[in-house]
C-alpha cells in the first residue's frame, strides 16, 4: 500500500469526477490520502465528506499566500478544525517569498502562531517553503518539539541541512521524475524512517503523466523513481513510506 500525503482533492479540477479519482487511487494500491484544505469557507463541507471515507483525512491551515487576510474569525475556525479527529495535521503553512501575495512580516507572524498551536495540540505541521528557506528554518527552530514535514521538497542546502539535522520529514512529489530535477543527493540522504511520498495533485504530475492533471493514483510513479534513486525495491519504499505516514498522521493504527 502507498499513502499520498499531500493532495488537493477539493480543487475545482476534480469537480467533474472526484469519486472516480478516489476509485482509481484505491485501484492503484494507494490506501490513504491526506487532503489539503486551505479554504476555511469549505471546511464545513470538506470535513464531513472526508470523515465519511476511511481512506481520507484532512490537513488544514492558513497558507502563506493568505496570511494578509488572517482574522480572529479564521483563527477560531481553524482552532475548531484542528481539534476534529479527521484533521491529522496543520498545513500547509510556511513562507512564500516568490509570489509575496502577503506581506512577509504577516507571513512570519501567522506561520509562527499556527506552528505554536500545532505543537500545543500535538499535530504535525506540513510546511510550504519557497525562496524563504532561512526564515522558515528560523521559525521552525523556535518550536523544537514540532513534528515537521517539508512538503514537496525542492529547497536548497539551508533547509535541507536543517531538516536532516533536526529530524524533520521530507516528502517527495512527482518533481523527482522531471528532467529538471537536480537533487538526487537529497532523495538518497533522507533517513528511511523520515521519507514520505505525495502528489500535490492536481499539480506536478510525474513522468510519464506530465501535462495531465495529477491525481493520487500517480504517486506510484514517484515511488518507483524514489526507489530507483535509493537503490531499493518499490516494495521497500512503499512499506517504509506508508509506515512513516501511519506513524506520523495516524499514530496507533496500522
NORJO-V980666 format. One record per residue. RES is the residue in one letter. OMEGA is omega in whole degrees, 0 to 359 (* if undefined). D_LAST is the distance of its C-alpha to the last C-alpha in Angstrom with 1 decimal. Layout:
# NORJO-V980666
res=RES omega=OMEGA d_last=D_LAST
res=RES omega=OMEGA d_last=D_LAST
This chain:
# NORJO-V980666
res=X omega=174 d_last=11.3
res=X omega=174 d_last=12.7
res=X omega=170 d_last=12.4
res=X omega=187 d_last=15.8
res=X omega=181 d_last=15.7
res=X omega=175 d_last=19.3
res=X omega=184 d_last=21.3
res=X omega=186 d_last=24.1
res=X omega=176 d_last=23.7
res=X omega=176 d_last=26.2
res=X omega=179 d_last=28.8
res=X omega=179 d_last=31.9
res=X omega=181 d_last=31.4
res=X omega=184 d_last=28.8
res=X omega=184 d_last=30.9
res=X omega=190 d_last=32.4
res=X omega=185 d_last=29.3
res=X omega=180 d_last=26.2
res=X omega=179 d_last=24.7
res=X omega=177 d_last=25.6
res=X omega=180 d_last=23.9
res=X omega=177 d_last=20.6
res=X omega=178 d_last=21.3
res=X omega=176 d_last=22.1
res=X omega=181 d_last=18.9
res=X omega=181 d_last=16.9
res=X omega=180 d_last=19.6
res=X omega=180 d_last=19.2
res=X omega=176 d_last=15.6
res=X omega=191 d_last=14.5
res=X omega=179 d_last=11.6
res=X omega=176 d_last=11.7
res=X omega=174 d_last=14.7
res=X omega=183 d_last=15.9
res=X omega=178 d_last=19.4
res=X omega=178 d_last=22.0
res=X omega=181 d_last=24.6
res=X omega=179 d_last=27.6
res=X omega=182 d_last=30.0
res=X omega=180 d_last=30.1
res=X omega=179 d_last=32.3
res=X omega=183 d_last=29.5
res=X omega=179 d_last=26.9
res=X omega=176 d_last=28.2
res=X omega=186 d_last=27.4
res=X omega=184 d_last=24.4
res=X omega=178 d_last=22.2
res=X omega=177 d_last=22.7
res=X omega=179 d_last=22.5
res=X omega=182 d_last=19.0
res=X omega=180 d_last=17.9
res=X omega=182 d_last=19.1
res=X omega=184 d_last=16.7
res=X omega=179 d_last=12.9
res=X omega=186 d_last=12.7
res=X omega=168 d_last=14.7
res=X omega=189 d_last=15.0
res=X omega=169 d_last=18.1
res=X omega=181 d_last=19.6
res=X omega=180 d_last=23.2
res=X omega=179 d_last=26.1
res=X omega=178 d_last=29.7
res=X omega=179 d_last=30.1
res=X omega=177 d_last=32.9
res=X omega=186 d_last=35.1
res=X omega=185 d_last=35.2
res=X omega=180 d_last=35.8
res=X omega=180 d_last=39.5
res=X omega=181 d_last=38.8
res=X omega=178 d_last=36.8
res=X omega=175 d_last=38.1
res=X omega=179 d_last=37.4
res=X omega=178 d_last=36.2
res=X omega=178 d_last=33.6
res=X omega=181 d_last=32.5
res=X omega=179 d_last=32.2
res=X omega=181 d_last=30.3
res=X omega=178 d_last=27.7
res=X omega=179 d_last=27.4
res=X omega=181 d_last=26.6
res=X omega=182 d_last=24.1
res=X omega=179 d_last=22.2
res=X omega=179 d_last=21.8
res=X omega=182 d_last=20.3
res=X omega=180 d_last=16.6
res=X omega=178 d_last=16.4
res=X omega=187 d_last=17.7
res=X omega=181 d_last=15.2
res=X omega=175 d_last=17.9
res=X omega=181 d_last=21.7
res=X omega=351 d_last=23.3
res=X omega=181 d_last=24.7
res=X omega=180 d_last=27.3
res=X omega=184 d_last=29.7
res=X omega=177 d_last=33.1
res=X omega=180 d_last=34.9
res=X omega=176 d_last=38.4
res=X omega=181 d_last=38.9
res=X omega=181 d_last=39.5
res=X omega=178 d_last=40.4
res=X omega=176 d_last=39.9
res=X omega=178 d_last=39.8
res=X omega=186 d_last=41.9
res=X omega=179 d_last=40.3
res=X omega=177 d_last=41.0
res=X omega=177 d_last=39.2
res=X omega=182 d_last=36.2
res=X omega=182 d_last=36.0
res=X omega=182 d_last=36.5
res=X omega=174 d_last=33.8
res=X omega=182 d_last=31.3
res=X omega=179 d_last=32.0
res=X omega=182 d_last=31.8
res=X omega=178 d_last=28.4
res=X omega=179 d_last=27.0
res=X omega=179 d_last=28.3
res=X omega=178 d_last=26.8
res=X omega=179 d_last=23.3
res=X omega=180 d_last=23.6
res=X omega=182 d_last=25.0
res=X omega=179 d_last=22.2
res=X omega=176 d_last=19.4
res=X omega=171 d_last=18.5
res=X omega=177 d_last=18.0
res=X omega=179 d_last=21.0
res=X omega=193 d_last=21.5
res=X omega=171 d_last=24.9
res=X omega=180 d_last=27.7
res=X omega=177 d_last=30.4
res=X omega=179 d_last=33.5
res=X omega=182 d_last=36.6
res=X omega=191 d_last=35.9
res=X omega=184 d_last=34.0
res=X omega=180 d_last=36.1
res=X omega=176 d_last=35.9
res=X omega=179 d_last=32.1
res=X omega=182 d_last=31.7
res=X omega=180 d_last=34.3
res=X omega=181 d_last=32.5
res=X omega=182 d_last=29.0
res=X omega=171 d_last=30.6
res=X omega=181 d_last=31.9
res=X omega=185 d_last=28.4
res=X omega=179 d_last=27.1
res=X omega=182 d_last=24.1
res=X omega=173 d_last=22.8
res=X omega=197 d_last=19.5
res=X omega=172 d_last=21.1
res=X omega=175 d_last=20.1
res=X omega=188 d_last=23.3
res=X omega=178 d_last=22.9
res=X omega=190 d_last=24.5
res=X omega=174 d_last=26.0
res=X omega=184 d_last=29.6
res=X omega=184 d_last=31.4
res=X omega=188 d_last=33.9
res=X omega=182 d_last=34.2
res=X omega=180 d_last=34.3
res=X omega=178 d_last=30.8
res=X omega=183 d_last=29.5
res=X omega=178 d_last=30.8
res=X omega=180 d_last=29.7
res=X omega=179 d_last=26.1
res=X omega=182 d_last=26.2
res=X omega=188 d_last=28.0
res=X omega=175 d_last=26.1
res=X omega=180 d_last=22.5
res=X omega=176 d_last=21.7
res=X omega=176 d_last=19.3
res=X omega=178 d_last=21.1
res=X omega=182 d_last=20.1
res=X omega=182 d_last=22.2
res=X omega=178 d_last=23.5
res=X omega=178 d_last=25.8
res=X omega=182 d_last=28.5
res=X omega=178 d_last=27.8
res=X omega=185 d_last=29.2
res=X omega=174 d_last=32.4
res=X omega=183 d_last=35.8
res=X omega=182 d_last=36.3
res=X omega=184 d_last=33.2
res=X omega=183 d_last=34.6
res=X omega=176 d_last=31.9
res=X omega=183 d_last=30.2
res=X omega=180 d_last=30.6
res=X omega=178 d_last=28.0
res=X omega=180 d_last=25.5
res=X omega=188 d_last=26.2
res=X omega=184 d_last=26.4
res=X omega=177 d_last=23.0
res=X omega=184 d_last=20.9
res=X omega=183 d_last=18.0
res=X omega=178 d_last=15.6
res=X omega=183 d_last=17.2
res=X omega=178 d_last=17.4
res=X omega=178 d_last=16.2
res=X omega=180 d_last=17.5
res=X omega=173 d_last=19.1
res=X omega=194 d_last=22.0
res=X omega=179 d_last=23.8
res=X omega=13 d_last=24.9
res=X omega=183 d_last=27.6
res=X omega=168 d_last=28.9
res=X omega=178 d_last=28.9
res=X omega=184 d_last=28.4
res=X omega=166 d_last=28.0
res=X omega=15 d_last=30.4
res=X omega=183 d_last=31.1
res=X omega=182 d_last=30.6
res=X omega=180 d_last=32.8
res=X omega=177 d_last=35.0
res=X omega=168 d_last=32.6
res=X omega=178 d_last=30.5
res=X omega=175 d_last=27.1
res=X omega=187 d_last=24.0
res=X omega=180 d_last=20.2
res=X omega=185 d_last=20.7
res=X omega=177 d_last=22.8
res=X omega=177 d_last=20.1
res=X omega=179 d_last=20.3
res=X omega=177 d_last=23.7
res=X omega=178 d_last=22.7
res=X omega=181 d_last=20.0
res=X omega=181 d_last=22.9
res=X omega=178 d_last=25.3
res=X omega=178 d_last=23.1
res=X omega=179 d_last=22.4
res=X omega=182 d_last=26.2
res=X omega=181 d_last=27.2
res=X omega=177 d_last=25.0
res=X omega=178 d_last=26.2
res=X omega=180 d_last=22.9
res=X omega=175 d_last=21.5
res=X omega=179 d_last=19.7
res=X omega=179 d_last=17.0
res=X omega=178 d_last=16.6
res=X omega=179 d_last=16.6
res=X omega=183 d_last=14.1
res=X omega=184 d_last=11.6
res=X omega=181 d_last=12.5
res=X omega=178 d_last=12.9
res=X omega=177 d_last=9.5
res=X omega=179 d_last=8.0
res=X omega=180 d_last=10.7
res=X omega=180 d_last=10.2
res=X omega=181 d_last=6.7
res=X omega=184 d_last=8.4
res=X omega=188 d_last=11.5
res=X omega=180 d_last=11.2
res=X omega=184 d_last=8.1
res=X omega=180 d_last=8.3
res=X omega=177 d_last=6.9
res=X omega=179 d_last=3.8
res=X omega=* d_last=0.0
